[in-house]
Amino acid sequence: RSIALPASVIDNLRRHRVRQLERRLALGDAWEDRGMVFANESGAPLHVNSLANHFEKVTTAAGVPVIRFHDMRHTSATLMLIGGEHPKVVAERLGHSDVSITLNRYSHVTPDMQRQAADRLDAMIDRAS
């Protein structure tokens, strides 16, 4: 499937591509050209454990809680929904054929969302009385 990417992501992907091409030139025939966007240092597929280990190092260095790489998918869905994105759009971006999968598995209620719901309920009760 194709999805629209933010300009910042496209810029980062272009910079990544330049670095990858430089690496490919440096390795010459040792480069394994498989046409991958994300590959290891020799062009071969990344091993899932390598990605997980790198992600853990990056999150630790950033001083944020260590989460699984896949958890960013849940965070992304929740943030889009909090931001007012239509659930069907979020579902399509995640590749879900049914929006209920997105809403039941990938969106999470935050404490702030609970507080806002309580405040809106309070405002409705005040208006009704």
KASULTA-V421263 format. One record per backbone hydrogen bond with DSSP energy under -0.5 kcal/mol. NH is the residue of the N-H (numbers start at 0). CO is the residue of the C=O. Records with the same first field share a line. If there is no record, write none. Layout:
BEGIN
NH: CO + CO
END
This chain:
BEGIN
8: 5
9: 5
10: 6
11: 7
12: 8
13: 9
14: 10
15: 11
16: 12
17: 13
18: 14
19: 15
20: 16
21: 17
22: 18
23: 19
24: 20
25: 21
26: 22
27: 23
29: 26
30: 27
31: 41
32: 30
33: 31
38: 36
39: 43
42: 39
45: 37
49: 46
50: 46
51: 47
52: 48
53: 49
54: 50
55: 51
56: 52
57: 53
58: 54
59: 55
60: 56
61: 57
62: 58 + 59
63: 58
70: 67
71: 68
72: 69
73: 69
74: 70
75: 71
76: 72
77: 73
78: 74
79: 75
80: 76
81: 77
82: 78
83: 80
84: 79
88: 85
89: 85
90: 86
91: 87
92: 88
93: 89
94: 90 + 91
95: 90
100: 97
101: 97
102: 98
103: 99
104: 100
105: 100 + 101
106: 101
109: 107
113: 109
114: 110
115: 111
116: 112
117: 113
118: 114
119: 115
120: 116
121: 117
122: 118
123: 119
124: 120
125: 121
126: 122
127: 123
128: 124
END
